[in-house]
Amino acid sequence: MDNFQIETAQNVSIQQNVAGIGERILAYLIDLLILIAYFVLTIFILASFGIDSNSTASVAIFFMIISIPAFLYFLFLEAFWNGRTFGKAALNLRVVKIDGSKPGFGSYFVRWIMRTIDISLTSGGIAVFTILLNGKGQRLGDIAAGTTVINENKKVSLSQTLLKDIPVDYVPKYPQVTVFSDADIQKIKTIYNQSRFSGKHNVIVKLSDKLATTMQITPDEKPLQFVDRVLKDYNYYTQL
């Protein structure tokens, strides 16, 4: 599955990890066991009070007490517990918007409504197929609501943040890097890392030229080394 990027208030981009299909299924099974336990316990408690099966009102009240909380279980827990159910909380999973922000009630409601198609009517078949095909941890309800489910257990590496690892005795070369903002540097680092990974040297050359023009300097390093130096120098000067 793919990861997706979250931009924080400090202009730091973090790659969040979407929950795996196995984790999603296990969280659902935990929730299902909780609902079964609720049904059994509620029936036992109500039966001890002696429900009159010949009374329509008694049967209706019995049905409401049993069904309504279970019916609204996923909607209310996710909406009022920051995107979690008991099953998701047990595995440290959470529903978020695809950009990493917190969903509104409307998004949770759309996910909940779509559960009928995704899970209830197809025993989860459509949900599993869609999640595997989509690659962003989204079942149909998530696609409609613009949400996904992330795993908060997985850590984010230094390379996925604004920070650049520099040695203690590092000597900076370009004080002109301070013309850039945190947001600028994050974009530069993202382009740089992606271009290195995909072998797009021409992109790094263009990036190097753009940086040199903005900083009004003529670098003596090759484009790859120059961009890396800019990232390190920026971290040096901004962390002082």
Secondary structure, 3 states (H helix, E strand, C coil): CCEEEEECCCCCEEEEEECCHHHHHHHHHHHHHHHHHHHHHHHHHHHHCCCCCCCHHHHHHHHHHHHHHHHCHHHHHHHHCCCCCHHHHHCCEEEEECCCCCCCHHHHHHHHHHHHHHHHCCCCHHHHHHHHHHCCCCCHHHHHHCEEEEECCCCCCHHHCCCCCCCCCCCCCCHHHHHCCHHHHHHHHHHHHHHHHHCCHHHHHHHHHHHHHHHCCCCCCCHHHHHHHHHHHHHHHHCC
